Amino acid sequence: MLQTKRVYETPSSQDGYRILIDRLWPRGKTKAAAAIDEWLKEVAPSVELRQWFHHDPEKFPSFKQRYQMELQTEPTCQAVAKLNDLLAKHIVVTLVYGAKDPVHNHAVVLKEWLEKEDA
């Protein structure tokens, strides 16, 4: 099972293996408080794409398309391969992200991408 969760939400045993998928460590979170098992910053959107998107919901459709293109290119696709290996090893995986918007963020796009790829 693959799920997403904000890093600022309380970790739980139902999260399974927790993977931080942001390029930057979340502000104000210690490693212990974040309860991250793995940090795959390479799977996050490029700095240029993240800055362009700037969490603007109106740009989300274009952001989604651009991010999906990045997921297919080096070095991001290597990180996706590592992520797929982790998904195969763990029953429950939670993609942990820092964005405030639970609908318009890269974790949503990545989860959808991984599920589609697995189908």
VOLUM-747982 format. One record per residue (C-alpha): x, y, z; residue in one letter. Coordinates in steps of 0.02 Angstrom, whole numbers, padded with zeros to 5 digits, always signed. Example, Ala and Ser with C-alpha at 12.3 -4.5 7.8 and 13.67 -1.06 7.14 Angstrom:
! residues 2
+00615-00225+00390a/+00684-00053+00357s/
***
This chain:
! residues 119
+00000+00000+00000m/+00063+00172-00048l/+00005+00330+00039q/+00056+00511+00065t/+00069+00614+00224k/+00131+00786+00274r/+00289+00781+00377v/+00203+00898+00502y/+00070+00767+00541e/+00107+00649+00685t/+00195+00491+00627p/+00102+00330+00661s/+00138+00144+00655s/+00015+00132+00510q/+00134+00238+00404d/+00247+00089+00376g/+00410+00138+00292y/+00419+00328+00286r/+00512+00408+00139i/+00542+00596+00133l/+00526+00651-00049i/+00574+00836-00032d/+00740+00912-00088r/+00751+01015+00070l/+00737+00954+00249w/+00572+01016+00325p/+00588+01173+00426r/+00577+01150+00614g/+00579+00959+00609k/+00714+00857+00693t/+00760+00688+00621k/+00682+00603+00772a/+00519+00701+00760a/+00504+00671+00572a/+00528+00483+00595a/+00596+00464+00419i/+00665+00295+00366d/+00738+00357+00202e/+00765+00524+00118w/+00754+00518-00072l/+00779+00700-00118k/+00827+00653-00297e/+00646+00602-00333v/+00582+00777-00293a/+00548+00904-00431p/+00699+01003-00491s/+00735+01166-00404v/+00686+01261-00562e/+00518+01171-00576l/+00479+01192-00392r/+00518+01378-00398q/+00414+01401-00556w/+00264+01309-00481f/+00276+01401-00314h/+00126+01299-00252h/+00005+01392-00366d/-00149+01281-00391p/-00181+01362-00561e/-00011+01300-00622k/-00040+01123-00554f/-00094+01040-00719p/+00062+01106-00806s/+00170+01066-00654f/+00104+00888-00653k/+00147+00864-00837q/+00322+00938-00816r/+00358+00837-00659y/+00304+00676-00744q/+00428+00716-00883m/+00565+00740-00753e/+00523+00572-00675l/+00575+00491-00840q/+00744+00577-00855t/+00912+00555-00771e/+00951+00565-00626p/+00770+00566-00567t/+00727+00401-00650c/+00865+00317-00549q/+00784+00380-00390a/+00615+00316-00452v/+00695+00145-00479a/+00761+00148-00300k/+00588+00199-00240l/+00510+00054-00335n/+00634-00064-00250d/+00580+00003-00080l/+00397-00019-00126l/+00432-00201-00167a/+00517-00228+00002k/+00386-00147+00114h/+00201-00184+00132i/+00157-00004+00176v/+00255+00147+00113v/+00214+00327+00153t/+00281+00466+00043l/+00315+00608+00163v/+00313+00788+00101y/+00315+00963+00173g/+00194+01060+00061a/+00042+01138+00146k/-00082+01097+00007d/-00130+00912+00018p/-00202+00911-00159v/-00083+01015-00265h/+00090+00946-00227n/+00223+00832-00300h/+00184+00688-00180a/+00011+00671-00258v/+00087+00668-00432v/+00223+00544-00382l/+00099+00427-00297k/-00014+00428-00450e/+00138+00399-00563w/+00199+00251-00461l/+00027+00171-00453e/+00002+00191-00640k/+00176+00121-00674e/+00137-00029-00563d/-00030-00066-00648a/
***
